Structures are given as C-alpha cells and as structure tokens.
C-alpha cells in the first residue's frame, strides 16, 4: 500500500473510532434520559432515537472493520 493510501486509511480509522466514541457518549446520555422520562410519548421517542443510534453504531463498526482490514492488507 503506497504511503498516501496508508495515511488515508489511518485517518479513516481514526475518524471512525472518534465517531464511535461520540455515538457511545450520545447513546449513554439518551439511555439516561430514557430512564428519567416519565411521559410515555417521550419514552417512545427516546427509544426510537436509541434504535437509530444503535443502527448507526453497527454501520460504523462495519466500516471500521473494513478500514482496518484495508490497512492490514
């Protein structure tokens, strides 16, 4: 892998790790809000948000695996 491609792959891995860190923080905060929510509609809304965050996390984990694989190749 040429140096420029390797640098791009390293940068992509770092960006994905950072994004996953942010998503983790956001998910934890939304979970706390869900525990504190007393209104049923708020709970449903927060559950939907948590579902979306979870789906994005799965997607980013897949992209991270691919980026790490490309880096090792």
N, C-alpha and C positions, 0 to 999 in steps of 0.2 A: 504494500500500500504506500503510495507516494506520501511525502510529508504533509502536503497541503490537505490531502484526503484524510489522513490520520488526524490532523489538527481539527478538521471539521467534525470528524466522528467523536473526538474527545469533547469538543464543545457541545455537540448534540447530547452526549451522555450527561454532561454536567447540567445542561439546561433541563433535561428530563428529570434528573434527580432533584433539582431545585423545584420544579413544578410539582413533583410528587410530595415533596416536603410541605409546600404551600397547601396542596389539596388535603394532606393529612391534618394540618392545623385547622383548616376550614371545616373538615368533617368533624373533628373533635368539638369545635365550637358549636356547630349545628346540633350535634348529639346532646350537648349540654342544654342548648336552647329547647330542644325537644323534651328533655326531662322536666324543664321548668314550665313548659307550655301547659296552660290549664284549659284552654279553649280547644275543642275537638277539631275545628277547621284549621287552627294554627298547627296542631299536631299533624294533620294530614298534609298540610303544605310543607312542613319541615321534613316529613317522611319522603315526600316527593323530591325535595332538594337533596336529601341524603342519598336517595336512589340514583339521582343524576350524578352526584359527586362520585359515588361508587363506580358507576359506569365509566366515567372519565378516568378514574384511577386504573381500572382494568385496561383501558385502552393505552394509557401512558406506560403501564408496566410492560405491556406487549411491545410497544415502541422502544422502551429501554432495553429489553432483551434483544431485540433486533439490532439496535445500535451497538450494544456490547458485543454481539456476535460479529458484526461487521468490523468492529475494532480489533477483535481477536484474529480475524481472517487475514 
